[in-house]
């Protein structure tokens, strides 16, 4: 158990809908990272927050957005969902902002768009 | 495009044998990390090697880094059935002005009993 929690575990929804994925980092970790894992694209970095502020952006679509709240939990919002958004979404956390240390991954949310 | 390219894509060996996975990358890095993922689960950090290090050990794991060739290898000795998983290298560096960790496509390792 990494100490990172993600909810829900599974999410099934229809095209065009909007969903919110939630992540609670390990106690004491200030950085939260979001990743998308699909069979064809592999593990793609989406976005990073550090202590409430956006720190780095990766291959995140404009239909996706995220935020980190004062209690450090983070939410990833996916809207106007398409079939291709079906994937595993992981949240990871680390103590620091940079990548000099390991990241601790949550168990993931499996999103299925029908 | 992805920083890390892993080789082989899949590897199947007998229990007790050693498994070697390779990772190549394209640009300068701060460090290189290896992660393991059991099917459909979250990634677990295995080992981190900094750009000024050449070799690192952790239990049955041995990682080497050759920055001149921009490559790394992960060796798992005396493999066990529980080592069956996908293994990813991740390169850490400055990409588009920000520090990022970029994952390779992974090597799927199967240990046969």
Interface residues (C-beta under 8 A of the other chain):
Chain A: X2 X4 X33 X35 X42 X43 X45 X48 X55 X56 X57 X58 X88 X90 X92 X97 X98 X99 X100 X101 X102 X103 X104 X105 X106 X107 X108 X110
Chain B: X2 X30 X31 X33 X35 X40 X41 X42 X43 X44 X45 X48 X88 X92 X93 X98 X99 X100 X101 X102 X103 X104 X105 X106
